[in-house]
Amino acid sequence: MTSNNKFYSIIVGLAVLAYLATALVDNQYYFFAGFAILQLMIMALAWNILGGYVGYVNFGSAAFFGLGAYAAIFVMEYFKADLFTQIITAGCFSAIVGLATGALTLRLRGVYFAIATLALLVVSETLILNWDYVGGAAGAYILPKRNPTVLGLLIVGKENALFGNYKELLFFVLCIFGLVTIVICRLIERSKFGRGLEALRDNEQAAESMGVPTLRLKLIATTISASIMGFTGGVFPYYMTFIDPISAFNLDISVNALAMPLIGGTATWLGPVLGAVVLGTLQQIATVTISSEINLLIVGLFLVGFVIFAPDGFLGLIKKFRNRGD
């Protein structure tokens, strides 16, 4: 069996396990914790497309996440759209915003680009705060549709349904999207596009002089990254059943999206996944045993420690120990 076949077999196996978990696990907290970790993982993978593969530090992850969430709210209120239409709309809208933002900011570099993305977050939150149609500062409640069906199949219900409740459905949806995101990142790494991004990260001026279309590659990377964040945001309101600008555009989202890849390692898709699983699990344990207020403290301590002692993250440490063994 080739490495590709093994990889896709594992992906399919994980998808099957995720569905079996919704049928076999009764404790709803596990779905809540799993949803939170999956959200961190997908945001970290999306951030890494621009921040890790290209080297452009993005502090605006929460903007694309929040705009995706509110795009979903808008089509729900205005068009009475179903859940899956909301999620697709969220991803597409964030992709458009990402493309437009990239066209305006990707000629900036270093700290100037980082500040521009942070400004996007502030502007986005301010606009939503003053838009009463989607709840404004007061927020909005989401009432999931009862007994939804797709192609005649009952999706959520107490009997003869694919899922017992919306929490299980949304956990499964996010799990599938997380696996798809991993596949996308792996394909990018192994493609000509990915090699172009790597050349940009190593030396953008040299890449330009060799004829690499640097701006086009950066725009594509930004659009893909933003769309993934938007899709993730589109699931968020349904899961929480309430959303307000403070939670949707929370700076914690941007900090976590940045920290997880740096702690796990930015070289491949495995780094953000590893960082999100380890730190996300620690955050959930801290929330249950101590307080959710120390979650960012945990992230901060890990981030400082890894920046100083292991700048290549968990993957760098693993590689170093393997080399010592050889």
C-alpha positions in Angstrom: 0.0 0.0 0.0 1.4 3.4 -1.0 1.7 6.3 1.4 -1.2 8.1 -0.3 -3.4 5.0 0.1 -2.5 4.7 3.8 -3.2 8.4 4.3 -6.6 8.4 2.7 -7.5 5.1 4.4 -6.7 6.7 7.8 -8.9 9.8 6.8 -11.8 7.6 5.9 -11.3 5.5 9.1 -11.4 8.6 11.2 -14.6 9.8 9.5 -16.2 6.5 10.3 -15.0 6.6 13.9 -16.5 10.1 14.3 -19.9 8.9 13.1 -19.8 5.8 15.4 -18.9 8.1 18.3 -22.1 10.1 17.8 -24.1 6.8 18.0 -22.2 5.2 20.9 -21.2 8.0 23.2 -23.9 9.3 25.6 -21.9 12.0 27.5 -22.6 15.2 25.6 -19.5 16.9 27.2 -17.2 14.9 25.0 -18.9 16.3 21.9 -18.5 19.8 23.4 -14.8 19.3 24.1 -14.3 17.6 20.8 -16.0 20.5 18.9 -13.8 23.0 20.7 -10.6 21.1 19.9 -11.6 20.6 16.2 -12.4 24.3 15.9 -8.9 25.1 17.2 -7.3 22.6 14.9 -9.1 23.9 11.7 -8.3 27.5 12.5 -4.7 26.5 13.1 -4.4 24.7 9.8 -6.0 27.6 8.0 -3.7 30.1 9.6 -0.7 28.0 8.7 -1.5 28.2 5.0 -0.5 31.9 5.0 1.5 32.1 8.3 3.5 28.9 8.0 3.8 28.2 4.3 4.3 31.8 3.2 5.6 33.4 6.4 3.0 36.2 6.7 1.8 36.6 10.3 -2.0 37.1 10.3 -3.7 38.5 13.4 -7.0 38.7 11.7 -8.1 35.1 11.9 -11.0 36.1 14.2 -12.3 38.5 11.6 -12.7 35.8 8.9 -14.2 33.5 11.6 -16.6 36.1 12.8 -17.6 37.3 9.4 -18.3 33.7 8.4 -20.5 33.3 11.5 -22.5 36.5 10.7 -22.8 35.6 7.0 -24.5 32.4 8.2 -26.8 34.4 10.5 -27.7 36.8 7.6 -28.8 34.1 5.2 -30.7 32.4 8.0 -32.6 35.5 8.8 -33.1 36.9 5.3 -33.5 33.7 3.2 -34.4 31.2 5.9 -31.6 29.1 4.6 -30.8 25.6 5.9 -27.7 24.8 7.9 -25.6 23.6 5.0 -26.4 26.6 2.9 -25.4 28.8 5.8 -22.0 27.1 6.2 -21.3 27.3 2.4 -22.3 31.0 2.4 -20.0 31.6 5.4 -17.0 30.1 3.7 -17.6 31.9 0.3 -18.2 35.3 2.0 -15.0 35.0 4.1 -13.1 33.9 0.9 -14.2 37.1 -0.9 -13.2 39.3 2.1 -9.9 37.5 2.3 -9.3 38.1 -1.4 -10.2 41.8 -1.1 -8.1 42.2 2.0 -5.1 40.4 0.4 -5.3 42.7 -2.6 -5.0 45.7 -0.3 -2.5 44.4 2.3 -0.2 41.7 0.8 2.2 44.2 -0.6 3.0 45.0 3.0 5.4 42.8 4.9 6.4 42.0 8.4 4.9 44.0 11.2 3.0 46.2 8.8 1.0 43.3 7.4 0.3 42.0 10.9 -1.0 45.4 12.0 -3.2 45.6 8.9 -4.8 42.2 9.7 -5.4 43.3 13.3 -7.1 46.5 11.9 -9.4 44.2 9.8 -10.5 42.5 13.0 -11.3 45.8 14.8 -13.2 47.2 11.8 -15.2 44.0 11.2 -16.3 43.9 14.9 -17.3 47.5 14.8 -19.4 47.1 11.7 -21.3 44.1 13.2 -21.8 45.9 16.5 -23.8 48.5 14.7 -25.7 46.2 12.4 -29.0 45.6 14.2 -30.4 43.2 11.5 -28.0 40.5 12.7 -28.4 41.4 16.4 -25.9 44.2 16.8 -24.3 44.5 20.2 -27.1 42.5 21.9 -26.3 39.4 19.8 -28.7 36.9 18.2 -30.3 33.6 19.3 -30.3 30.7 16.8 -33.3 28.3 16.9 -32.3 25.1 15.0 -35.0 23.7 12.7 -36.9 20.8 14.2 -36.6 17.4 12.5 -34.5 18.5 9.5 -34.4 16.2 6.5 -32.1 15.8 3.5 -33.3 13.8 0.5 -36.0 12.3 2.7 -33.6 11.2 5.4 -34.3 12.5 8.9 -31.0 14.1 10.0 -31.8 15.0 13.6 -34.4 13.4 15.8 -35.1 11.1 18.7 -36.0 8.1 16.6 -34.9 6.8 13.2 -32.6 9.7 12.6 -28.9 9.9 11.6 -28.1 12.0 14.7 -29.8 12.2 18.1 -29.3 16.0 18.5 -27.7 19.0 16.8 -24.6 18.8 19.0 -23.8 15.4 17.6 -24.5 16.5 14.0 -22.3 19.6 14.3 -19.5 17.7 15.9 -19.6 15.3 12.9 -19.8 18.1 10.4 -16.8 19.8 11.9 -14.9 16.5 12.1 -15.4 15.9 8.4 -14.5 19.5 7.6 -11.3 19.1 9.7 -10.3 16.0 7.8 -11.0 17.8 4.5 -8.8 20.7 5.7 -6.0 18.3 6.5 -6.3 16.8 2.9 -6.3 20.3 1.4 -3.1 21.3 3.4 -1.4 18.1 2.4 -2.2 18.6 -1.2 -0.9 22.2 -1.1 2.4 21.0 0.5 2.9 18.4 -2.3 1.9 20.7 -5.2 3.7 23.2 -7.5 1.6 25.8 -5.7 3.0 24.7 -2.3 6.6 24.8 -3.6 6.0 28.4 -4.8 4.8 29.3 -1.3 7.9 27.8 0.1 10.1 29.8 -2.2 8.2 33.0 -1.0 8.8 32.1 2.6 12.5 31.5 2.1 13.2 34.6 0.1 10.4 36.6 -1.6 12.7 38.9 -3.5 14.7 36.0 -5.0 11.4 34.3 -5.9 10.2 37.4 -7.7 13.5 37.7 -9.6 13.1 34.1 -10.8 9.6 34.8 -12.2 7.5 33.3 -9.4 4.1 35.1 -9.5 4.4 36.1 -5.8 1.3 38.3 -5.4 -0.9 35.8 -7.2 0.3 32.9 -4.9 -0.2 35.0 -1.8 -3.7 36.0 -2.9 -4.7 32.4 -3.5 -3.2 31.3 -0.1 -5.1 34.2 1.6 -8.4 33.2 0.0 -8.1 29.6 0.8 -7.1 30.4 4.4 -10.0 32.9 4.9 -12.5 30.5 3.4 -11.6 27.7 5.8 -11.9 30.1 8.7 -15.3 31.3 7.4 -16.6 27.7 7.1 -15.6 27.1 10.7 -17.3 30.3 11.8 -20.5 29.3 9.9 -20.9 26.3 12.2 -20.3 28.2 15.4 -23.6 30.0 15.8 -25.6 26.8 15.4 -23.5 25.1 18.0 -23.7 27.8 20.6 -27.3 28.8 19.8 -26.3 32.4 20.6 -23.8 34.7 19.1 -22.6 38.3 19.7 -19.7 40.3 18.3 -17.6 39.8 21.4 -17.6 36.0 21.1 -17.4 35.9 17.3 -14.5 38.4 16.9 -12.7 37.5 20.1 -9.0 38.1 20.0 -8.5 34.7 21.7 -9.5 33.1 18.4 -6.6 34.9 16.6 -4.1 34.1 19.3 -5.0 30.4 19.4 -4.9 30.2 15.6 -1.4 31.7 15.6 -0.1 29.9 18.7 -1.1 26.3 17.8 1.0 26.1 14.6 4.0 27.8 16.2 3.9 25.3 19.1 3.2 22.3 16.9 5.5 23.3 14.0 4.7 25.2 10.8 6.6 23.0 8.3 3.7 20.6 7.6 0.0 20.1 8.3 0.9 17.8 11.2 2.3 20.6 13.3 -1.0 22.6 13.6 -2.9 19.4 14.3 -0.5 18.3 17.0 -0.4 21.8 18.6 -4.2 22.1 18.6 -4.8 18.6 20.0 -2.2 19.0 22.8 -3.1 22.6 23.8 -6.8 22.2 23.1 -7.0 19.2 25.4 -5.0 21.1 28.1 -7.4 24.0 27.8 -10.5 21.7 28.2 -8.9 20.1 31.3 -8.2 23.5 32.8 -11.7 24.7 32.0 -13.2 21.7 33.9 -10.7 21.6 36.8 -9.7 25.2 37.4 -11.1 28.0 35.2 -11.4 28.8 31.5 -9.8 32.2 32.4 -6.3 30.5 32.4 -6.6 29.1 28.9 -4.7 31.9 27.3 -2.1 31.7 30.1 -1.5 28.1 29.2 -1.1 29.1 25.5 1.2 32.0 26.4 3.5 29.9 28.6 3.8 27.2 25.9 4.3 29.8 23.2 7.1 31.6 25.1 8.8 28.3 26.0 8.7 27.0 22.5 9.9 30.2 20.9 12.9 30.3 23.2 13.8 26.6 23.5 12.2 24.9 20.5 11.5 27.4 17.7 10.6 24.5 15.3 7.8 23.3 17.6 6.9 19.8 18.6 7.8 18.5 15.2 11.3 20.0 15.5 11.8 18.4 18.9 10.7 15.0 17.5 13.1 15.3 14.6 15.9 16.4 16.9 15.4 13.3 19.2 15.3 11.0 16.1 18.6 12.4 14.8 20.2 11.8 18.2 19.0 8.2 18.1 20.6 7.7 14.7 
